[in-house]
Amino acid sequence: MSCYDVIVIGGGLLGCFAARNLMRYKLKIALLERREDLCTGISRANTAIVYSGYDMKPGTLKAKMCVKAAQEFSALCAELGVRYSPCGSIMVCFGPRGAQMLRQKYEQGLESGVRGIKLLTPQEVLQLEPNISPQVVLGLYTPDTGTVIPWELGIAAAENALQNGADILLNTEVTDIVPSENGFKVHCGSQTFETRGIINCAGLLAAEILEKVSSPKVRIFPSGGDYLILDTKAGGYISHVIFHEPEHKDKGLTLVPTVDGNILIGPSEVPVEEKNFFATTGEGLATLRSLVAEVIPSLPLEHVIRSFGTVRPNPYWVHQDPLSGRYVPEDKGISSFTILESTPRPFLSLIGIKTPGLTCANELGIYVADKMAALLGKVPPNPAFNPRRPAPLRLNDLSWTERAKVIKENPLYGKIVCRCRKISEGEIIDSIRRQPGAVTVDGVKRRTGSGTGRCQGSFCTQRIIEILARELGCSPAEIYKDSKGSYLICKEGGS
Ligand SMILES: Cc1cc2nc3c(=O)[nH]c(=O)nc-3n(C[C@H](O)[C@H](O)[C@H](O)COP(=O)(O)OP(=O)(O)OC[C@H]3O[C@@H](n4cnc5c(N)ncnc54)[C@H](O)[C@@H]3O)c2cc1C
């Protein structure tokens, strides 16, 4: 049986950054993820914004972490070799309710120390973003907003944890947790691990994990959302993240000029019953389209190349109903970061961490790592910790002379597999051989960007399946698109 000081459950953004920051201490760490790859949950389906922090109540942990994280985000991404676009944001509104909200957020931003925050006249908004509807009445600008590719960030943090000595165990689902003399026995099917402490980052399932050792306190009630992505052809339509404060109390629109030059639109807010319902809804997509018509009417929606769905992990305190014995939620959801500490053994849970969880992933990772080290007691720092993770070679970031040199050394970098994004065979092989490497078509996509262009993988998927099969030593018919069973090729005579 393997023994660890700390086990992190869940390999989304929060688990990856918890593992990375635990390596700042002399601890034996394992990250357990039930799926075949990292960042396949909420960390794969969000708005990809680094928030500057004016939206949160000043003085709260959330506001403090967010403002600090945004101001240090460029440095974090440089450390982890991750691309970051510090494009700034403008919030726009079209009437008196919106204007009042913007002024309130401006005051909050000043109080929280958001740098460079200012209100913009309609003329100033239109100068910066000429495609916004001329009906705009007020703008709120901040320079410290940006956008990042969430899974690129999470995978980089996990690679950095692994380089510093953490074990990352994929296909390892925690099925039970039993308190033991020295901490816990963590059961994952037929495998058992012993650990002194646990950090629970199981995303949508974090409450279920906590309930394996304690009675219910917080539960997650999911809601859904939809997104649209526009091709790079429409990329120049906006240059800042655009937030929209509507006149009615419903959800406004968000538009993001992504790191790769697309425009991401969304999310809508739709009801869902199931926690794993990452599907789109016609209703949500139609709402997005009608909001676009209000905020930025000339946006060419004919360039939509993809839509996708998300699930929000809305946390609520729960109490036991004395008559039915069932746990029922309080009327209002929890808006603060929910970080629960269970006693007597060290067990920390991050439950229902919504926006700005991506922005604050590293801050939250530091917070729980420091707290866990304190709970374990007398844990020395790790002087060998290296926060830098070497970035993968990205052909598109190189000059023509640099590309020629790379291709001369390894001709596979001269063989373009994904024509839309110009991703080479060399980069795809590297994404499979890196640790933890890609084992699925979507795993390659998350690491290289292949298949995210205009044709959405129509041309390259077949080639990527072949490369994966060759590298992993299996048949192309055994390669999944994403999760277990999502085969792309049928075996002869099979299903
Ligand atoms: C719609 C939406 C938009 C958002 N937009 C932004 C944004 O623009 N900016 C921002 O800062 N934040 C944003 N956020 C917040 C941010 O995306 C989340 O805080 C973050 O992704 C949460 O990551 P996670 O690691 O908790 O969850 P996940 O990414 O879901 O990871 C949890 C992992 O735990 C694993 N797991 C579950 N059960 C087990 C088990 N029993 N054993 C092993 N593994 C298990 C799952 O497989 C999964 O991989 C958004 C959130 C939502 C919902």
The ligand as an ORCA input file, in Angstrom:
! r2SCAN-3c Opt
* xyz 0 1
  C     -19.833     28.575    -16.123
  C     -18.575     28.902    -15.377
  C     -17.753     29.908    -15.860
  C     -16.608     30.253    -15.145
  N     -15.797     31.237    -15.630
  C     -14.720     31.623    -14.917
  C     -13.884     32.667    -15.376
  O     -14.059     33.215    -16.465
  N     -12.863     33.067    -14.576
  C     -12.640     32.507    -13.365
  O     -11.748     32.954    -12.659
  N     -13.367     31.458    -12.940
  C     -14.390     30.997    -13.687
  N     -15.143     29.943    -13.264
  C     -14.717     29.180    -12.090
  C     -13.684     28.106    -12.440
  O     -13.920     27.570    -13.712
  C     -13.772     27.001    -11.400
  O     -13.614     27.574    -10.124
  C     -12.714     25.933    -11.562
  O     -12.631     25.455    -12.892
  C     -13.085     24.804    -10.639
  O     -12.173     23.789    -10.783
  P     -12.273     22.466     -9.913
  O     -10.917     21.904     -9.906
  O     -12.922     22.751     -8.615
  O     -13.326     21.553    -10.661
  P     -13.188     20.566    -11.901
  O     -12.447     21.167    -13.008
  O     -14.559     20.070    -12.214
  O     -12.307     19.379    -11.342
  C     -12.781     18.427    -10.412
  C     -12.134     17.113    -10.748
  O     -12.400     16.175     -9.714
  C     -12.518     14.897    -10.322
  N     -13.218     14.006     -9.409
  C     -14.518     14.070     -9.014
  N     -14.802     13.050     -8.184
  C     -13.658     12.317     -8.040
  C     -13.328     11.137     -7.325
  N     -14.226     10.486     -6.570
  N     -12.064     10.657     -7.419
  C     -11.128     11.281     -8.175
  N     -11.418     12.417     -8.897
  C     -12.649     12.920     -8.818
  C     -13.297     15.200    -11.595
  O     -13.148     14.162    -12.552
  C     -12.663     16.504    -12.037
  O     -11.586     16.315    -12.930
  C     -16.279     29.562    -13.957
  C     -17.094     28.535    -13.499
  C     -18.233     28.198    -14.200
  C     -19.108     27.096    -13.707
*
